[in-house]
Structure formats: C-alpha cells, structure tokens
Amino acid sequence: MNIQMVDLKGQYEKIKNEINAGIQEVLDSTAFINGPKVEEFSNNLSTYLGGINVVPCANGTDALQIALMALGLEPGDEVIVPVHTYVATAEVIALLKLEPVFVDVHPEYFTIDVNQIEGKISPGTKAIVPVHLYGQCADMETIMKIASKHDLFVLEDTAQAIGANYTFSDGRIMQAGTIGDIGTTSFFPSKNLGCYGDGGALFVKNDELAKKCKMIANHGQSVKYHHDIIGCNSRLDTLQAAILDVKLKYLTDYTVSRQKAAKIYDELLKNIPGIKTPKTAEYSTHVYHQYTLLLDESINRDDLQKLLKDNGIPSMIYYPVPLHFQKAYKKKNTEVFSVTERLSRTVLSLPIHTEITREEQEFIVSSIIEFFK
Ligand SMILES: *Cc1c(COP(=O)(O)O)cnc(C)c1O
C-alpha cells in the first residue's frame, strides 16, 4: 500500500486524456496569459456557484488581499479573524497594515466561535473574515447578523470548503463563499478543487465590487495603461484554467468521494476511547478537505504519528503553532485562546482524498487501534 495524504497522481490518471487535451489546446493557442480558457472556466465556476461573479487570480492568498483592498479598508482598521487558521488569512490583513483581531474557535467545529465575536468589536472594526476550516462552513447566519448590526464587511475564506452548503434557519441553502460580501478560494493542488500549480478566485455578489476586484488584480486598470486605482498583478494562468475547467466537472463527484471516505472513518473509529471523529454543525455540509481527529490530551500524539509513519501512513497537524504564538503575530499583551491552544496539541488529520480505498482506511484504523494495545 502506498498511502498518501492526497493522491494527485491517481486522480490525474483517471482524467488524463481530458486534462492533456486541455493543456495541449492552450499550448497550440499559445494564449498563456488571459487566454479564452480563463473566462470559460470563470463562467463555469460562476454557474456552479449559482451565478455569482467570479474573479480569477493567482492564488488564494492574493484573493484575500485583493478582497481587502477592494473593500477600501484603511491602515489601522481592525479585521476579525479566527486564530485557528492557515497563516494566509491573517497575513494579508497585516500586510495591508490593517489590524488582525483574533477570536478563538468552536471546540468541536473548529470554525470561529461566534459567541466571542461581538466582544472583540471596537469602533475601529471594519470586517469579519470567517474561515470555513477543514471543509465545513462557519456559522454564517450569526456572522451575517452581527455584521449587519455593526455595519461590517464579511469576507469568507473558502480555500478549504468549496462546494460546502450552508442552510439558514428559514431553510434557504447557499454555497460556502457566496454568503458574505466576498468569498475567496485557492486552487492549490491539494485543495478540493486544485490545479497543477497555483491559482485562486474571488466570488463577489455586487457587480461594481466585482469590477473593482478585477481591476485590482490587473494593476488597477480596466483600460490598458490607464491605472485608476492601485492594484497588483495577480492572474490565473491559462494552463491552470484549462486544468480547472476539466476538474470542475468532477468536483461534485470528488466531494461525494471525500464524504464517503469520511463516513467510513466515522464508522471504523467510533468506539476508540480518547479519539473524537470530526463533527459537522447542523447548519453546514462538510466537504472534508481534512478529516481531523481530536485526541484526548492524555494521548501522546508524537508517538501515534510515529507508529503510523512506521506503518507507511502519513498524518498531519493543522496547525501546530497557533497564530498568536507565531513570532510575526505575537502581541505584547498576551491573550489566551484556550481552545486553539488545546487544538494545536490535540488535532490530527488523517489521509483523505478522492482516491482513498476502504482497504487503505481499514489499514489506517487498524494501525491506530494497534497504538492503543
Ligand atoms: C490554502 C489556504 C489559503 C491560501 O491559498 P494559497 O493558494 O496557497 O495562497 C488561505 N486560507 C486557507 C484557509 C487555506 O487553507
């Protein structure tokens, strides 16, 4: 068995002909920058997301940065962000000289703890950036209510949750990334919709705001050599767009494969004391970008990882050092984020991807059981 966290090769093999044809088409056209495939893919992704404006860009970090620039935030403005997330979410805030204000996360869903948001709002607060971590939505209904009450923008970091659905209390269902003012995603190869290099996109409800995002991603111009606002250079490669346009057709199948694999893990792992399988909030579906276990504090995670590794099983910790402990983001007044701090010591992500087999999962779980013997 050759178990991997993500099996990009196995996935590619199944759609090789289509992918290769898509790449060849771009090569033959030599339209490497902003070729027709970029718009085609953006339109198809827009359709997948229910018609929202899609603005492609170079990666998921840029997407967040472009979004914050488009919202017109000023240096010193405060932006609320979960402290348990990938660094990119906070990084772009700091990079633009805005102030990241950390909030702890829900102990079982791992997304921003909505009960702690209002306590962090000050007159300087301008936006909330919920992160749909590991593949399920944050509590968007509550977040949108808080945002509307305090007149804040909402920017959804959807890098890990494209395809997840959120259900409002009135029964309305919306896709992750299409609820707030702007949603952003990443097409990093290991993401649920991944290309073969870097890529990203913004989902923007308002047409004018979408135009502004598009301008910012293109040096602040909508007419060539006429730069109306300060922008950056952030493009989705035509080659990557061609790959994504093929893979988008399979995204629903990919999601189902991940959900099936999660269900198998749930079943196999359910009676192991000291291990909690991931919980899904009642308002969200889960697309399992990660399948993340919560270990009892008494379990030696290093030893468990070592045993798995000795059996040829990779596992990952997302994330081992909370943002407020990172040198770059440490504040003088040391705040305590007890849930995030505990998670950094107790989470463990198992391999999950579109190609994983029941046999592989059974082997992984039998190795975990072996650890407890
Ligand atoms: C991957 C990721 C990003 C950044 O995406 P890149 O394409 O690597 O820049 C941002 N936020 C989260 C939560 C991510 O998982």
The ligand as an ORCA input file, in Angstrom:
! r2SCAN-3c Opt
* xyz 0 1
  C      -4.675     27.263      1.251
  C      -5.264     28.325      2.058
  C      -5.081     29.690      1.753
  C      -4.083     30.184      0.754
  O      -4.149     29.683     -0.514
  P      -2.875     29.755     -1.490
  O      -3.462     29.440     -2.825
  O      -1.885     28.754     -1.025
  O      -2.344     31.159     -1.440
  C      -5.755     30.627      2.509
  N      -6.560     30.267      3.519
  C      -6.737     28.981      3.858
  C      -7.654     28.651      4.985
  C      -6.096     27.967      3.153
  O      -6.282     26.683      3.512
*
